[in-house]
Amino acid sequence: MMKAVRKDKPLAWLRGEVKSPPFSKAARVETGYLLREVQRGKALSMPHSRPMPAIGPRCHELRVVDYGVTWRIVYRTDPDAIVIVGVFAKKTAQTPAAVLEACRERLKEYDDA
């Protein structure tokens, strides 16, 4: 019997990147690991990921703690890809309204294209 080949969903980057600097090497590696888990269909939960319904359905944010900075990677799980909507350093307890609106707008443009 042949083994089924699991195909990871591709990443579609709409905005942002994960590189050192500004990410530390450890944070970059952790981000890569978490994104690969999402690509493989694993549903992550706190403390690594949380839903972001204020942005839209199937939207989440990865939470990566770095030296003095907490990074957020906003993503949406689509049937055919993981859509990376934005990467930012979170400095307040609440996600800024401008970030939420920018993410919603990017997804609308992506869906309309």
N, C-alpha and C positions, 0 to 999 in steps of 0.2 A: 504494500500500500504506500502511495506517495504521501509525503507530509505536505500539508497546506503551507504555502509560503505567505507569511504575514507581510503585508505591505504598509509601511508607515505613511500616514497622510503627509503631503508636502506642506511646507510653511509658505504662506503668502504674506510677505512683509509689505504693509502699507506705509508704515512710518517707524522710524527708530532703528537702532542697531545695538548689538551687544558686543562690545569690544573692550580691550584693556589698553589704556585707560578710556573712559572713566571707571569702568567696572574693574575690580581687582581680579586677579586670575582665579581665585577661589569662587568669587561670585559668578564669573563667566562660566566656569565649569558647572556650578550648581544650576545655573539657568539652562545650560545646554542639556543637562540630565533631565530637568523637569520638563522642558519642551519635548524631549524625545519620549518621555512617558505619555504626554498628551498626544503626540503623534501616533503612538501605539494604541490609543483608545482608552487609556487609564483615566478615570475621573479622579482628579486630585481634590483634596479638601484642605481645610485649615491645618496647620499654619502655612501651607505652601500656596494654596489657591483659594479664592472665594468667588462666588457668583457676583456679577455686576449687572443686575436687571435694569438699573438706571440707564445703562448704555443700550441694552437690547437683549433679546433672547439668545441663549447659548453663549453669552459673554461672561468672561471671568478675568481676574487679574492674578498673575503670578506674583508672589511676594518673596523677594530675595534680599536678605539682610546682608549688608556689606559693611566695611569699616566706616562707621559714622554716617552711613547713608542706607536708606531702605529703597530698593528699586522696585518698580511696578512694571509689569509687562501685561498690557491689556490684550486679550485674544478672544476669538470666537471660534467655536468648534462647528465647522460646516461639514456636510456629508463627504465632500471631496478634498478638504484642506483645513489646516489650522490657520486662521487669518490673524496676523499680528497687527493690531490697530495702533499701538503706541507703546513707547518705553519712556519712563520718566522717573526721577527721584522724588519720592514722596516726603514732604517736609511737614505736613499737617495731618491731623487725625482724619480729616474728611478730604475726599478727593475733590480738588477744585472744580467748580462748575464749568470753567473754560475747558478743562481736560475732558470732562464728560461730553460736552457739546462737540468738541473737535473729534472725539472718537465716534460719536453718532454720525457726524457729517462724513467722515472717511468711509464708514460702513455703507452709508447711503450711496456715495459715489461708486464704491466697489460693487454693490448690488445692481446699480443702474448700468454699469459698464458691460 
